[in-house]
Amino acid sequence: MSMVRPSVHPVEAPPLTDHATPIHTMKDIQGMPGTLGGLLLRFLQFSFALVSLSVMATTSDFPSVTAFRYLVAAVSLQSLWSLSLAIADIYAILVRRGFRNPRIVSLFSVGDGITSTLTFSAACASAGITVLIGNDLNECAQNHCSRFETATAMAFMSWFAASPSFILNFWTLASK
């Protein structure tokens, strides 16, 4: 009876040397979700958005301008989003685990991208109306120009704090 002999013979793997390239995983950079830097960024986003919302809501004539209503809606969304992710960051820090799930990181990245874009566009629209009221129409005496300017500046500050969060989340997602 004829036996079938394999045509490919097993070959031993070469021994590992010191010159082998080690596999590196990405370290947690401060500002990424689940780190103290990320928690600080979330707290800054929330604080600036809350101040902008509070200042704008205390003026009596903000509902008369669509851009100011848009600013109130955008910073409200920004403050809720930042607060919820700050709670998630606190939990991750307490249990000493980072966010490594690509679905969670993509959710954070998309949410940060949307809220930061809305906050930036609302701040730009409000800044345009504030310049129109103050410089072009010269009606600051009748309106609350200083409050509008403060709320707009705080919205820009919230956007400045949200941008690094978006970039780091996107970078974490892209590096996996």
Rosetta blueprint (number, residue, H / E / L):
1 M L
2 S L
3 M L
4 V L
5 R L
6 P L
7 S L
8 V L
9 H L
10 P L
11 V L
12 E L
13 A L
14 P L
15 P L
16 L L
17 T L
18 D L
19 H L
20 A L
21 T L
22 P L
23 I L
24 H L
25 T L
26 M L
27 K L
28 D L
29 I L
30 Q L
31 G L
32 M L
33 P L
34 G L
35 T L
36 L H
37 G H
38 G H
39 L H
40 L H
41 L H
42 R H
43 F H
44 L H
45 Q H
46 F H
47 S H
48 F H
49 A H
50 L H
51 V H
52 S H
53 L H
54 S H
55 V H
56 M H
57 A H
58 T L
59 T L
60 S L
61 D L
62 F H
63 P H
64 S H
65 V L
66 T H
67 A H
68 F H
69 R H
70 Y H
71 L H
72 V H
73 A H
74 A H
75 V H
76 S H
77 L H
78 Q H
79 S H
80 L H
81 W H
82 S H
83 L H
84 S H
85 L H
86 A H
87 I H
88 A H
89 D H
90 I H
91 Y H
92 A H
93 I H
94 L H
95 V L
96 R L
97 R L
98 G L
99 F L
100 R L
101 N L
102 P H
103 R H
104 I H
105 V H
106 S H
107 L H
108 F H
109 S H
110 V H
111 G H
112 D H
113 G H
114 I H
115 T H
116 S H
117 T H
118 L H
119 T H
120 F H
121 S H
122 A H
123 A H
124 C H
125 A H
126 S H
127 A H
128 G H
129 I H
130 T H
131 V H
132 L H
133 I H
134 G H
135 N H
136 D H
137 L L
138 N L
139 E L
140 C L
141 A L
142 Q L
143 N L
144 H L
145 C H
146 S H
147 R H
148 F H
149 E H
150 T H
151 A H
152 T H
153 A H
154 M H
155 A H
156 F H
157 M H
158 S H
159 W H
160 F H
161 A H
162 A H
163 S H
164 P H
165 S H
166 F H
167 I H
168 L H
169 N H
170 F H
171 W H
172 T H
173 L H
174 A H
175 S L
176 K L
